[in-house]
């Protein structure tokens, strides 16, 4: 049975969180051991085990835009116009590259009978460009489904394609890569790289309307768009589930929807990266996504996340975190926002950001124009417990190829007094949290949660802060500022939209000294060409005001 076809799950119900985490960690360690075994078998095998192109790798050319039963021989015999994409995937082996004949007329329309395109080897699929070729699903199955069974290491690369019209039952209407062990299949964690890929108009009855990546290694997305996808459960655009690193650069996640009653993540759902894993989103736009639950733009559920030089705007959540929701009730989690704009998002609690326990660091960022129907228009802080003891976050053994995270306890270490994590520390440096909704609740908390929260600020601009939040000013913080002096969200240069500082803004030339140090902070959110410091002193927020230089006209 095709795993992307409609019908009951052939593997039965998913195991619980602890069991899936343990299985994933075992799989990662087995991956490292497996690579070592391959290395021991000879030089040629060593290259393969490292994920590089092996000697003798083939290049298969798709010259037939039709679809039908997979016939590998159609791509290995010299018969013109006979090699379809399904044929090429059947003929491919690890390290092979699949390209498309020049002038191939698309779209490639998949048939209901044959279901999703099965990727069973670590191949590179190189399309002519996302605007040049579209692969359209039948509406009864996903478009791509990955089922890697070869040795761990390396992965799948897809470039230059538009993927649309998929309808997967199990997750990943556009692309499904599930590395979890199943009947007759070991846990083979691999990577997926997407570049210049458009994933749009796909659906699923479970997680990951556009893309599902589960119990695998690393996902890399660059120069891509994930839009107008729908999940009946979590992760309207992307569901990143029990895996390691997610890196997204120069990409857009727009108008996706998560309609389930569980967690949320309208644009991106990050569910429990393994402890040495990281999510980093840079120079990207997370816009106009919706979640019936939490995290209209992004839900970081037990996942360390860094947002840098990006814009999260126009997203909506039914409960927590219109732009970004961070959950850490059982496990310490850190969310970091640098050089970024969070604007015009809505939720019940935390229009811009909803922090449900965990740590939050905001640096040189702007949070404005957000709305919460109840508490925390810009930022909502919630403690699920108080008077906590020490908590433990599992980490990997020494044979983890990603290495140990410094300062974290090893697997199985005692958790201390309780197994929950309170909110904090919350650190705000050179950041604007002002001008949200009506200006009465820029930073809020629930006084019934047993202790409020604490926030440390350094040369920031804060609007109205709930009295239950203890604010420690390290210097230069402006409080009670309800008019931050910002223009509307718009294209002010660079790859993402920003809120420009007006010439009368109190944020001008009042930022932290020294200027915070983090990758890329020699420029403001817009990137190269927009120096982080102009006029001798850094501004507060993601945008650095650039004075207009009037060059006198030479009249002779």
N, C-alpha and C positions, 0 to 999 in steps of 0.2 A: 504493500500500500504506500503510495506517495505520501510522505509526511506533511505535505502542504495541502493535501486534498481535504475536503470537508469530511467529517466523521469523528468517531471517538478517538481519544488519544491512545495509540497502540501501546504506550508505555505505562498507562495508568496514571493516577494522580501524581503531581509533583511532590517530592519529599519536602519536609519542613526546612526552614531556614538553616538550622544547624547542620542538618544532613547534607544539604546542597553545598554549604560552605566547606564542610569537611571533604566532600567529594572533589570540589574544585581545587582545594589545596593539594590533595593527593595527586590530582591530575597534573598540576603545575610541576610538582616534584618529580613525577614520573617523566614529564617532558624533559627535564634536565638530565635525568638518568638515561633516558632514551637517546638523547643527543650524544651522550658520552659513548653509548654502545655503538652507535653509528660511526663515530670517529675512530673507534678501535678496529673497524672492519676494512680500512684502506683509504687511500688518499681521495679517490673519486667519491666514495661514500661520505667522506668527511665534508666535502663541499656540499653535498646534498643535505646532510644533517644540519648544516649551518644555514640553510634556507637560500643559498645562492643558486644560480642557474647551473645545473649539472651538465657535464660534458655530454654532447649528443642530444641536447634538448631540441625539440622540434618547433617550427613555426607553422601553425595551421591557419589557413586563410578561408574565411567564410565568404562564399560567392553565391549563396542561395538564400534569399530572404524568406523563403517559405518555412513551415514547421511541420513536423510529423514524427513518426517513430525514429528513435536514434539509431543511425547506421554508421558506425565508425569508419567502415571501409569507404564510404562516400568521400571522406577527406584524405584518404591515403592512396587512392587510385587516381590517375590523371583523367578524370572526367569533368569537363567544365560545368559550372553552374549546378553542382550537385552537393556541395558541402554546406549544410545549414549550421547554425550556431549549436543546435542540439547535437548534431553529428560531431561537430568539432569537440564539444565537451566530452563526448563518449570516447573519442579517439585520443584525447590528451592524456599526458602523464605529468608527474611532478616536474616543474621547471619549464613546461611548454608555454608558448605565447600564442594567443589567438588574436588574429587581426581580421579586418574586413576589406574585401576587394574594393579598390577605388570605384566610386560611382555606384556602389550597391544601393539599389532602390529599397527604401524602407517604407513604412515601419516593418519590423519583424513582429508578426502577430502570433502569439502562442495559441495552441488549440486546447480546448477543454480536456480532450481525451488524454493528452500526454502530460498535462499539468506543468509544474514548475520546471525550469531548467536546472538540472542537478549538477552541482560542482563537486566532484569527488576527488579532485587532485589540486595541488597547490599551483595554480596557473595564473597567468597574467592575461586579462582580456582587455585589449587596447582598441577602443572605438575611435571613430574619426572626429569625435567632438560631440558634446551633449546636445548641441543645436543641430547636428547633422544626422543622427541616427537614434531612433526610438525603439525600444522593445516594449510591446504592449501585452499585458497579461490577458487571459481569457475571461477574467472576472470570476473564475471558479477555483483558482489556485494562485499562489504567489508567483513572482516572476523568476527569482533565483532562490534556490535552496542548496545550502552547502552541507555536505556530509563527508568530511575529510576522514579517511581511514588510514592514511600513511603515517610515517613516523612524525612526531612533533617537531616543531621548528619551521620557521618561514610561514607562508600563508598565501592568501589570495589577493590579487590586485585587480581592480576594475577602474578603467579610465574612459572618459569621452563617450558616455552614453546617457540617454534619458530612459528611466525605468518607470513605467506607469501601468495602471489597470490591473494590478495584482490584488487578489482577495484571499489571503491565507487564513485558515482557521486557527492554527497554532501560534501565530505571531510572525511579523515580518512580511507584510503584504508585498513590499518591493523586493527586499533581500532578507533572507533568514539564514543566519549562521549560528547553529546550535551545536556546541562542542560537548554537551553533556553525555555521559554514558547512557546507552539505551540497549535494548535487547540485541545481543550479537555485536555490539559496537563498544570499543573501549573509549575512554575519555582522551581525546586527541586535541588539546588546546592549541589553536593556531591564531594567526593575525589576519586582519582584513584592512586593506588600504583602498580608499576611494579618492579619486582626483578628477575634477571636472565631471561630476556625476550629478544628474538631476533625478531625484526620487520624488515623484509627485502623483497624487490621485490614487493611492493604494489604501487598502483597508485590511483589518484583521479583527477576528472575534476575541482575540486575547491581547497581548502586549506588542507594541512596536508596529504602528500602522505602516510606516515607511520602511523601518529597518529594525530587526531584532538581532542582538549580538549577545549570546548567552553562554556562560561558563567557558569562555575562550581566553585568549591572551590580550592583544592590543588592537584597538580600533583607531585608525587615522583617517580623518576626513579633511580634505583641503579643496578649496575653490569649487565647492559644491553647494547645491540647494536641495533642501528637504522640505517640501511644501504640500499643503492640502491633502495630507494623509490623515486617516482616522483609525483609532483603536477603540474597540468596545471596552477595553480595560485600561491599562496604563501605557504611557509613552506614545502619544499620538504621532510624533515624528520619529523618535528614536527610543528604543528600550535597550539600555546597556545593563546587563544583568549578570551579577557574580563573575565579573571579569577583571582585568587589570587596568591598563592605561587607556583612556580615551583622550585623543588629541584632536581638536577641531580648530582649523585656521582658515581665515578668509572665506567663510561659509555663511549661509543663511538658512535659518530654520523658521518657517513662516506659515501661518494659517493651518496648523495641525490641531487635532482635537483628541483628547483622552476622555472618554465618556463613562468610564467605569466608576464603581462605588468603593474601590479599594484605596489606592494611593494617589495616583494622578500623573503629573508630568505631561502637560499638553504638548510642549515642544520636545523636551528631552526628559526621560525618566532614568535616573542613575540609581541602581539598586544594589547597594552593598558591594562596592569594589573590594577586592581583597586588600588587606591592610597595607601592602607595599604598593598598591595601585594608586594612580592619580588621574584626575580629570582636569584638563587644561583647555580652556576655550579662549582663543585670541582673535582679534580683528574680525569678529563675527557678529551677526545680528540675529537675535532671538525675538521674533516679533509676531504679534497678533495670534498667538496660540491660546487655546482654551483647555481648562481642566475642570471637570465636574467636582473634583476634590481639591487637591493642593498642588502648588507649583504650576501656575499657568504657563510660564515660560520654561522653567527648569525645576524639577524636584530632585534634590540631592538627598537620597535616603541612605544614611550610614555611609556616605561617600565623601572623601576629601575633594574639594573642588576649588579651582582657581579660574576666575573670570578676569580677563585682561584685555584692555583696548577694545572693548565690545559694548554693544548697546542691547539692553533688554527692555522692550517697549511694547505697549498696546496689548499685553497679555492679560488673561482673566482667569481667576481661580474661584471655585465655589467656597473654599474655606481658607487655608493658609497660603500666603506667598503668591501674590498675583504675578510678580516677575520671577522671584526665586524663593523656593521653600527649602529649608534645611532641617532635616530630622536627625536627631541623635539621641533618642530616648534611652537606648541600651548601650551605645558605643560612642566614645569620644570622636567627634568629627570636626574638621576645620574647614570653613569656607572663607575664601580670600577674594576680594573684589578690588582690582587695581586699574586706574586709568579708564574707568568705565562709566556708562550712563544707564541708570535705571529710572525710566520715566513712563508716566501715563498707563500704568498697570493698575488692576483692580482686584480686590479680594474681600472676604469678610474680615480676616485678620491679617494685617501686613500687606498693604497694597503693593509696596515695592518689594520688601523682603519679609518673610516670616521665618523667624529662627525658633525652632522648637528644640531647645537644648543645644549644646555644642558651642564651638568657638567661631567668632566672626571677626574678620579684619577688613576694614574699609580704608583704602588709601587712595588719595587723589581721585576721588570719584564723586559723582553727582547723582543724588536721589531726590527727584522732584516731580511734581505733577501726578503723583500716585494717589489712589483712593482706597480706603478701607471702610466698609459699611458699618463696622463696629469699632475696632481698636487698631491703632498704628497705621496711619495713612502711608507713611514712608517706611517705617521699620517697626516690626512687632517682635518683642522678646518674651518668651514663655519658658518658665521653669516647670518641669513636670514633677520634680522632687526638690527638697531642700535639705541642708545639713548632710551633705553627701560625704562618704568616705572615698577611698581610692577606687578608681575604676581601671579595668584592664581592657586593652584592645588586642586581639590575637594578632600575631605576626608570624612570619614564615621561618621555617627551619633553615639551617645554614646552606642546604642544597637548593634553595630557591634561587633561580637565576637572576631575579631582580634584586636580591640582597636584602639584608635586614634593615628595617627602618630604625634609625638611632632613637634610643629612649623609650622604645616600646617593649612591653614584656613578651616573652615567647609564648607560643601556643600552650594552653593549659595552665598558665600562671594564675595564682589566686586573684580574685577580683576585688578583694578588700571587703569593706563593710556592706556595700550595695552594688547592684549591677545597673546603675543608671547614671546619666551624665547631666549635670545642671548646665544652664546657659552661662556662657562666659569662658574666658574673658571676651568682652566685646571692645575692640580697639578701633577708634576712628581717627584718622590722621589726614589732614588737608582735604577734608571731605565736606560736601554740602548735603545736609539732610533738612531741607526747608522748601516751602512753597508747595507742599502736598495738600491736595483737596482744599479745605477752607482754612488751613493753617492752625487748627486747634489741636492737632494730634499727630505731629510729625514722627515722634518716637513714642510708642506706647507699650504697655504691659498690662497683664491682668492682675489686679491687686489681690484676687482670691487665690492666686497660685502658691501663696505661702512665703513670699519673700521678695517679689519684684525682681530686679536685675541691676547690674552695675555696668557702667560704660565709662571708658577712659578716652578722653579727647585731647588732641594736640592740634592747635591752629586749625580748627574746623569751624564750620558755620552751621549752627543747629537752630531749628525753629522751635516749636513747642515740644517740651519733653515732659512725659508723665512724672509727677512728683514721686512716684514709687520707684523710679529709676535713679540710682545714685550715680551722679556724673562727677568724675574726677578730671579736672582740667590740668593738663601738663603745661599749659601756657598758650595764650593767643586764641582761645576759643571764644567765638561770638555766639551767645545764646539768645533765644527769644526773637530771632530774626525771621519774620514772616514774609519778607519780600527780598529774596536772594538776588534779584536783578538778573534774570535769565531770559533769553529769547525763547521762541518756540522750538520744539524739536525739529531739526531740519538738516539738510546737507550743507555742512559748513567746511567741506574739505575732508579728505581721508575716506576710507572705505565704509565708515559707519556714520549714522546720524548722531548729532550732538546737541546739547543745550548751550548756546553761545553765551558768554558773559557780556552783559551790557556795560557800557562805559561808566555807568553809575553804580555798578554792583559793589557791595561791601566785601566781596570775595577777592577783588583785585589787589594784588601785591600784599596780601595778608596771610599767605600760606606758611608752612613750616620751614624753619631754617635750623639745620641744613635740610635740603630737599630730600625726601625719602628715596632710598635706593632700592630699586627692583628692576627686573629686565625690561628694557624699553623706555625707562622713565627719563631718558634724555629728550624725549618728545612727549607731547600731550597725547590724548586718546587718538588723535587723527594720524599719528605716526610721523614718518620722515617728512621734514619740511616745516614742522610746527614745533619749534623748540619749547621745552618744558618751562624754561625761564625766559621771560622777556621783560624789559624795563627794570631789570636788576633784582626782582624779587618774585618768587613763584606765587601764582594765584592759588586760591582754594578751588578744588573741583577737578573734573576731568578735562576741562577746556582751559587753555591758556590764552588770555586776551592778547592779540597781536596788534599793537598800535599801527594805525594807518600812516605810512610814510609818504608825505607829499613831496615829490621831486619838482623843484622849480623849473619852469620852462625857460630855456635859453633864448633870449631875444636878440642877441648880438649886441 
